[in-house]
Amino acid sequence: METRSMAQFGKDVSLLGFGCMRLPFVDEETQEIDFAAAQAMVDHALANGVNYFDTAFMYHRGNSEKFLGKALAKHSRDSFFLADKLPIWNVKTPEDVDSLFAKQLDRCNVSFFDFYLAHSLNKKYYKIFQQHGVYEKLRKMKEDGKITHLGFSFHDNAEMLERILIDYSWDFVQIQLNYIDWETCDAKSLYALLEKYKLPVVIMEPVRGGALATLTDNALGILKKANSEASVASWAIRYAASLPNVMTVLSGMSSMAQLEDNIKTMTPFRPLSEEEYAVIGQAAMAYMGAGSIPCTGCRYCLPCPSGVDIPRVFAMYNHYKANNNKIYFMNNYQSLRESEQAGNCTSCSACVERCPQAIAIPEFMAEVAEVVAQK
């Protein structure tokens, strides 16, 4: 397994990080995790050199933290790095920071976090972060040995990122970066800022919630022509991992097959060549030309007050946009309960405020509903 040596961390971090937001589950609605399947994946990851595990308070409705608390307990505490995140939107008073943190330690069955992040900082949440003195609370926890390295995950523009970097001292930062978002969401500016401030980067959504593992037929053809043996996802993983200031690339794996493919990609790791960057550029243009909705399936938009299953609707619709198979789309779409379908959207925009991608969700829901109506 390829590792990245970061002097300030003392110990090498695996270039592949295990993101625990999309673990295999027994029931999609309840997000109940398939413990046996997920445990096997954790064990296999550790056996093959993966030592960075990332979770958050709300992943799998709180079940991700509880799962890791059990799954990692059978392994030596010094054999892995555990990263968790403080849900800023749940902080109403300074005391909430203490209670939430204590609950996370208990769920994860640990006495400290190797990496701890303020979750999803943007302009809105940064006001809460400052209002309640969150940084000062977390800094004290670090001084007390409950946090080893302090950072934040980020969803906003470069100007906002630099403000946060100037206001406080950090050990690392987590950003969304992939070969689509490099230009379309200006991830290149975020990455450049973190290089400027000499902060190691953790990459999230390198495969854009799985979208860059499927792509469109035209984009797939371009990648397969260049290398018929490489998996589609491996191109996206290598793109993120080829950047020199990246500490680890988080992959939200939900099957053993995905884990094995990612391990293969990182063992040994081969940075992209100039020719391969050009191939990815061509594939990206072909993919964006299909007009897909930039949803990563993170589920931050849920629950919808009207019951719409936003990520599933968008996943089905993006597949339709990519392959133009209306019959297949309708068969899948009709498996949704009526309340979960696009037509049940009331345009309340509660989801828009929570979406890290700032997607105009009600507008796209109206588009999906119109396509469905054209039977």
C-alpha positions as CSV (number, residue, x, y, z in Angstrom):
1,M,0.0,0.0,0.0
2,E,1.3,3.4,-1.0
3,T,1.7,5.7,2.0
4,R,2.3,9.4,2.4
5,S,4.9,10.6,4.9
6,M,3.8,13.8,6.6
7,A,6.5,15.1,9.0
8,Q,4.0,16.7,11.4
9,F,2.1,13.5,11.9
10,G,5.1,11.3,12.7
11,K,3.6,8.2,11.2
12,D,2.9,7.4,7.5
13,V,-0.8,7.5,6.4
14,S,-2.1,5.1,3.8
15,L,-2.8,6.9,0.5
16,L,-6.1,5.1,0.4
17,G,-8.5,6.1,3.1
18,F,-11.6,4.1,4.1
19,G,-14.6,6.5,4.0
20,C,-17.4,5.0,6.1
21,M,-20.4,7.0,4.7
22,R,-21.4,4.3,2.2
23,L,-20.9,1.0,4.1
24,P,-22.9,-2.0,2.9
25,F,-26.3,-2.0,4.5
26,V,-29.1,-4.4,5.3
27,D,-31.9,-1.8,4.9
28,E,-31.4,1.4,2.8
29,E,-34.2,3.3,4.5
30,T,-32.9,2.7,8.0
31,Q,-29.3,2.8,7.0
32,E,-28.7,-0.4,9.1
33,I,-25.2,-1.6,8.3
34,D,-24.5,-5.2,7.2
35,F,-22.1,-5.7,10.1
36,A,-20.5,-9.0,8.8
37,A,-19.9,-7.6,5.3
38,A,-18.5,-4.3,6.6
39,Q,-16.4,-6.0,9.3
40,A,-14.8,-8.2,6.6
41,M,-14.0,-5.1,4.6
42,V,-12.4,-3.4,7.6
43,D,-10.3,-6.4,8.4
44,H,-9.2,-6.8,4.7
45,A,-8.3,-3.1,4.5
46,L,-6.1,-3.2,7.5
47,A,-4.5,-6.4,6.4
48,N,-3.6,-4.7,3.1
49,G,-2.1,-1.5,4.6
50,V,-5.1,0.8,4.8
51,N,-4.8,2.6,8.1
52,Y,-7.0,5.7,7.8
53,F,-10.7,5.4,8.7
54,D,-13.1,8.3,8.3
55,T,-16.6,8.6,9.8
56,A,-19.0,11.3,11.0
57,F,-21.8,11.9,13.5
58,M,-24.6,11.6,11.0
59,Y,-23.2,8.8,8.6
60,H,-25.7,5.9,8.4
61,R,-27.8,7.9,10.9
62,G,-25.2,7.5,13.6
63,N,-24.6,3.8,12.9
64,S,-21.3,4.4,11.2
65,E,-19.6,5.5,14.4
66,K,-21.1,2.6,16.3
67,F,-20.0,0.1,13.7
68,L,-16.4,1.4,13.7
69,G,-16.4,1.3,17.5
70,K,-17.0,-2.5,17.3
71,A,-15.1,-3.3,14.1
72,L,-11.9,-1.6,15.1
73,A,-11.9,-2.8,18.7
74,K,-10.4,-6.2,17.6
75,H,-7.4,-4.4,16.2
76,S,-4.5,-2.7,18.0
77,R,-5.2,1.0,18.6
78,D,-1.9,2.0,17.1
79,S,-2.6,0.1,13.9
80,F,-5.1,2.7,12.5
81,F,-5.9,6.4,12.4
82,L,-9.5,7.2,13.2
83,A,-11.0,10.5,11.9
84,D,-14.4,11.8,13.1
85,K,-16.3,15.1,12.6
86,L,-18.2,17.5,14.8
87,P,-21.7,18.3,13.3
88,I,-21.6,22.1,13.4
89,W,-25.4,22.3,12.6
90,N,-26.1,20.5,15.9
91,V,-24.2,23.1,18.0
92,K,-26.7,25.5,19.7
93,T,-24.5,26.3,22.7
94,P,-20.8,26.0,23.6
95,E,-21.7,23.1,25.9
96,D,-23.0,21.1,22.9
97,V,-19.5,20.7,21.6
98,D,-18.5,18.8,24.8
99,S,-21.6,16.6,24.8
100,L,-21.4,15.8,21.1
101,F,-17.7,15.0,21.3
102,A,-18.2,12.8,24.4
103,K,-21.0,10.9,22.6
104,Q,-18.7,10.3,19.6
105,L,-15.9,9.0,21.7
106,D,-18.4,6.6,23.3
107,R,-19.9,5.5,20.0
108,C,-16.4,4.9,18.5
109,N,-15.2,3.1,21.7
110,V,-12.0,5.2,21.9
111,S,-10.4,7.6,24.3
112,F,-9.1,10.0,21.6
113,F,-9.4,10.8,17.9
114,D,-6.3,10.8,15.7
115,F,-7.9,13.3,13.3
116,Y,-10.9,15.4,14.2
117,L,-12.7,17.8,12.0
118,A,-15.3,20.6,12.2
119,H,-17.7,19.1,9.7
120,S,-18.6,20.8,6.4
121,L,-17.5,24.4,7.1
122,N,-19.0,27.0,4.8
123,K,-20.2,30.6,5.2
124,K,-23.3,29.6,7.2
125,Y,-21.8,27.1,9.5
126,Y,-18.6,29.1,10.1
127,K,-20.8,31.8,11.8
128,I,-22.1,29.1,14.2
129,F,-18.5,27.8,14.6
130,Q,-17.3,31.3,15.7
131,Q,-20.4,32.2,17.7
132,H,-20.1,29.3,20.0
133,G,-16.3,29.3,20.4
134,V,-16.0,25.9,18.8
135,Y,-12.3,26.3,17.8
136,E,-11.4,27.1,21.4
137,K,-13.2,24.1,22.7
138,L,-11.6,21.8,20.2
139,R,-8.1,23.3,20.8
140,K,-8.5,22.5,24.5
141,M,-9.5,18.9,23.7
142,K,-6.3,18.7,21.6
143,E,-4.2,20.1,24.5
144,D,-5.9,17.4,26.7
145,G,-4.9,14.6,24.3
146,K,-8.4,13.8,23.1
147,I,-7.6,15.1,19.6
148,T,-4.2,14.5,18.0
149,H,-4.6,16.5,14.8
150,L,-7.3,19.2,14.3
151,G,-8.8,20.1,10.9
152,F,-12.0,20.8,9.1
153,S,-13.9,19.6,6.0
154,F,-14.9,22.3,3.6
155,H,-17.7,23.2,1.1
156,D,-17.4,26.7,-0.1
157,N,-15.3,29.0,-2.3
158,A,-11.6,29.9,-2.1
159,E,-12.2,33.2,-0.5
160,M,-14.0,31.6,2.4
161,L,-11.4,28.9,2.7
162,E,-8.6,31.5,3.0
163,R,-10.5,33.4,5.7
164,I,-10.7,30.2,7.8
165,L,-7.0,29.4,7.3
166,I,-6.1,33.0,8.4
167,D,-8.4,33.0,11.4
168,Y,-7.1,29.8,13.1
169,S,-4.2,27.4,13.1
170,W,-5.0,23.9,11.6
171,D,-3.2,20.6,11.0
172,F,-5.0,19.5,7.9
173,V,-8.0,20.2,5.7
174,Q,-10.5,17.9,3.8
175,I,-11.9,19.1,0.5
176,Q,-13.9,17.6,-2.3
177,L,-11.7,17.1,-5.4
178,N,-12.1,15.0,-8.5
179,Y,-11.5,15.5,-12.2
180,I,-14.9,17.1,-12.7
181,D,-14.8,19.4,-9.8
182,W,-11.2,20.5,-10.5
183,E,-12.6,23.1,-12.9
184,T,-16.4,23.2,-12.4
185,C,-16.2,23.7,-8.6
186,D,-12.8,25.4,-8.7
187,A,-11.2,22.6,-6.5
188,K,-7.9,23.6,-8.1
189,S,-8.0,27.0,-6.2
190,L,-8.8,25.2,-2.9
191,Y,-5.9,22.8,-3.4
192,A,-3.5,25.6,-4.3
193,L,-4.4,27.5,-1.1
194,L,-3.7,24.5,1.0
195,E,-0.4,24.1,-0.7
196,K,0.3,27.8,0.0
197,Y,-0.4,27.3,3.7
198,K,1.5,24.0,3.7
199,L,-1.5,22.0,5.0
200,P,-1.8,18.3,4.1
201,V,-5.0,17.6,2.1
202,V,-7.5,14.8,2.7
203,I,-9.6,14.2,-0.5
204,M,-13.3,13.4,-0.3
205,E,-15.6,12.4,-3.2
206,P,-12.8,11.4,-5.6
207,V,-15.3,9.3,-7.5
208,R,-18.1,11.9,-7.0
209,G,-20.4,9.6,-5.1
210,G,-19.8,6.8,-7.6
211,A,-20.7,8.9,-10.6
212,L,-17.2,8.7,-12.0
213,A,-17.3,4.9,-11.7
214,T,-20.2,4.7,-14.2
215,L,-20.0,7.7,-16.5
216,T,-21.7,7.9,-19.9
217,D,-21.1,5.5,-22.8
218,N,-19.0,8.0,-24.6
219,A,-16.8,8.8,-21.6
220,L,-16.5,5.1,-20.8
221,G,-15.3,4.4,-24.3
222,I,-12.6,7.0,-24.1
223,L,-11.2,5.5,-20.9
224,K,-11.5,1.9,-22.0
225,K,-9.8,2.6,-25.3
226,A,-6.8,4.1,-23.4
227,N,-6.6,1.2,-21.0
228,S,-9.0,-1.7,-21.3
229,E,-7.6,-3.3,-18.1
230,A,-8.1,-0.4,-15.7
231,S,-11.3,0.0,-13.8
232,V,-13.3,3.2,-14.5
233,A,-13.0,4.2,-10.8
234,S,-9.2,3.8,-10.8
235,W,-8.8,6.7,-13.1
236,A,-10.6,9.0,-10.7
237,I,-8.7,7.6,-7.6
238,R,-5.4,8.1,-9.4
239,Y,-6.3,11.6,-10.4
240,A,-6.8,12.7,-6.8
241,A,-3.8,10.7,-5.5
242,S,-1.4,12.1,-8.1
243,L,-1.4,15.5,-6.4
244,P,1.7,15.7,-4.2
245,N,0.2,17.5,-1.2
246,V,-2.6,14.9,-0.8
247,M,-2.2,12.9,2.4
248,T,-5.0,10.4,1.8
249,V,-7.8,9.8,-0.7
250,L,-11.1,8.8,0.9
251,S,-13.1,6.2,-0.9
252,G,-16.7,5.5,0.3
253,M,-16.6,1.8,-0.4
254,S,-19.7,-0.3,-0.1
255,S,-18.5,-3.7,-1.3
256,M,-15.4,-5.9,-1.1
257,A,-15.0,-5.7,-4.8
258,Q,-14.7,-1.9,-4.6
259,L,-12.2,-2.2,-1.8
260,E,-10.0,-4.7,-3.6
261,D,-10.1,-2.6,-6.8
262,N,-8.9,0.5,-4.8
263,I,-6.2,-1.5,-3.0
264,K,-5.0,-2.7,-6.4
265,T,-4.9,0.9,-7.6
266,M,-2.7,2.0,-4.7
267,T,-0.5,-1.1,-4.6
268,P,1.8,0.0,-6.0
269,F,0.6,3.5,-6.9
270,R,1.4,4.9,-10.3
271,P,0.9,8.7,-10.8
272,L,-0.9,9.8,-13.9
273,S,1.2,10.5,-17.0
274,E,0.7,13.6,-19.2
275,E,-1.0,11.3,-21.8
276,E,-3.4,10.0,-19.1
277,Y,-4.3,13.5,-17.9
278,A,-5.3,14.2,-21.5
279,V,-7.4,11.1,-21.7
280,I,-9.2,12.1,-18.5
281,G,-9.8,15.5,-19.9
282,Q,-11.5,14.0,-22.9
283,A,-13.6,11.7,-20.8
284,A,-14.7,14.6,-18.5
285,M,-15.8,16.7,-21.5
286,A,-17.9,13.7,-22.8
287,Y,-19.4,13.1,-19.4
288,M,-20.4,16.8,-18.7
289,G,-21.9,17.0,-22.2
290,A,-24.7,14.6,-21.0
291,G,-26.0,17.2,-18.5
292,S,-25.8,15.1,-15.4
293,I,-26.9,16.5,-12.0
294,P,-23.8,17.0,-9.8
295,C,-25.2,15.0,-6.9
296,T,-22.7,12.9,-5.0
297,G,-25.3,10.9,-3.0
298,C,-24.0,12.3,0.3
299,R,-27.6,12.4,1.8
300,Y,-27.0,15.7,3.6
301,C,-30.2,16.9,2.0
302,L,-32.3,14.4,3.9
303,P,-34.8,14.1,5.5
304,C,-37.0,15.9,3.0
305,P,-40.1,17.4,4.7
306,S,-42.2,16.0,1.9
307,G,-40.5,12.5,1.9
308,V,-38.8,12.8,-1.5
309,D,-35.7,10.4,-1.7
310,I,-33.6,13.1,-3.4
311,P,-30.3,11.1,-3.9
312,R,-32.1,8.0,-5.3
313,V,-34.2,10.1,-7.7
314,F,-31.1,11.9,-8.9
315,A,-29.1,8.7,-9.3
316,M,-31.8,7.2,-11.4
317,Y,-32.2,10.3,-13.5
318,N,-28.4,10.6,-14.0
319,H,-28.3,7.0,-15.3
320,Y,-31.1,7.9,-17.7
321,K,-29.3,11.0,-18.9
322,A,-26.1,9.0,-19.4
323,N,-27.7,6.1,-21.3
324,N,-31.1,7.5,-22.6
325,N,-32.9,4.3,-21.7
326,K,-36.4,5.6,-20.7
327,I,-37.9,2.1,-20.1
328,Y,-35.1,1.2,-17.7
329,F,-35.4,4.5,-16.0
330,M,-39.2,4.2,-15.5
331,N,-39.0,0.7,-14.2
332,N,-36.6,1.8,-11.6
333,Y,-38.4,5.0,-10.8
334,Q,-41.7,3.2,-10.2
335,S,-40.0,1.2,-7.5
336,L,-40.0,4.4,-5.4
337,R,-43.0,5.1,-3.1
338,E,-45.1,7.9,-4.4
339,S,-44.0,10.1,-1.6
340,E,-40.4,9.5,-2.5
341,Q,-40.9,10.6,-6.2
342,A,-40.0,14.0,-7.7
343,G,-43.6,15.0,-8.1
344,N,-44.0,15.2,-4.4
345,C,-41.5,18.0,-4.1
346,T,-43.1,21.3,-2.8
347,S,-40.0,23.5,-3.6
348,C,-39.6,24.4,0.1
349,S,-35.8,24.5,-0.5
350,A,-34.9,23.1,2.9
351,C,-32.7,20.7,1.0
352,V,-30.9,23.5,-0.9
353,E,-29.5,25.0,2.4
354,R,-28.0,21.6,3.4
355,C,-26.6,20.6,0.0
356,P,-22.7,20.8,-0.1
357,Q,-22.9,21.0,-3.9
358,A,-25.4,24.0,-3.8
359,I,-27.6,22.1,-6.3
360,A,-30.9,23.8,-7.2
361,I,-32.7,20.7,-6.1
362,P,-36.3,21.9,-6.6
363,E,-35.6,22.9,-10.2
364,F,-34.1,19.5,-11.0
365,M,-37.0,17.8,-9.3
366,A,-39.3,19.7,-11.6
367,E,-37.2,18.5,-14.6
368,V,-37.4,14.9,-13.4
369,A,-41.2,15.1,-12.8
370,E,-41.6,16.5,-16.3
371,V,-39.7,13.6,-17.9
372,V,-41.7,11.1,-15.9
373,A,-45.0,12.7,-17.0
374,Q,-43.9,12.3,-20.7
375,K,-44.6,8.6,-20.8
